[in-house]
Amino acid sequence: MEGSHTVEDLAYLGASAAQRLLGATSVSVSRYDAEAGQVRTLVNVGQLGPGEQARPDDEVYRVTDFPYLLQVAERQDAWELHADDPDADQAEVALLRALGKQAALGCPIILGTRVWGELYLTRAGRGRFLPRELAVARMVAQAIAMCTGRLLGRDKLRDLVYVDALTGLGNRRLADETLAAACEQPGQWRSGTSTASRSSTTGRGTWPVTCCCGRSPCCSVRRRPGCPVRWRPGSVGTSSA
């Protein structure tokens, strides 16, 4: 998981591992937004229910609508239920049946001392999740949290080294390394794209290089959604500072 480029990629690998280890029908990883009081699903893997998508754009659940989700967010507790449980929360049971499933398990993903998200597993016909399986889910959630922390820390370090704090663009150090990379491998640079342009109104310059994801100019200059490229020499914009 540590080789993942984005949080979504990491979440997908973690969910896939949980599905294999626990024999789940489907697994989801969600991001908890404490300020908004909701969770947003990042990935769904396995046999998805009606309306579910592998990487949804707007699958959001309010914490107050699901008591078990509130238990994860506020008490950092894992939980499990079966649709036939007489005392099960009806909102959770309704969601399960809408997805065509019979059992569910939810486990908090804790980053530091706070809940970062939830690992959510379902089953269609193998019975409820057992206590030992709950323990395995906790270990997978811990692995996701550990790798997420390292990924976020790596990105923060890159920004400190290469990004100008005032403009949000690459700094002079990144410009120097970009030029060095262009000189070492000139064949990888398209004709006319290695010259810096400066705006007389903003005083900022950008390197209109070709992004390694195939887009030109490099989409990392504006952090275009969907591009796997991170800030790195040879593929990002620079400021004149």
Buried (B, 14 or more C-beta within 10 A) or exposed (E): BEEBEBBBBBBBBBBBBBBEBBEBBBBBBBBBBEEEEBBBBBBBBBBBBEEBEEBBEEBBBEBEBBBBBBBBBEEBEBBBBBBEEEEBBEBBBEBBEEBBBBBBBBBBBBBEEEBBBBBBBBBBEEEBBEEEBBEBBBEBBBBBBBBBEBBEEEBEEBBEEBBBEEBEBBBEBBBEBBBEBBEEEEEEBEEEBBEBEEEEEEEBBBBBBBBBBEBEBBBBBEEEEEBBBBBBBBBBBBBBB
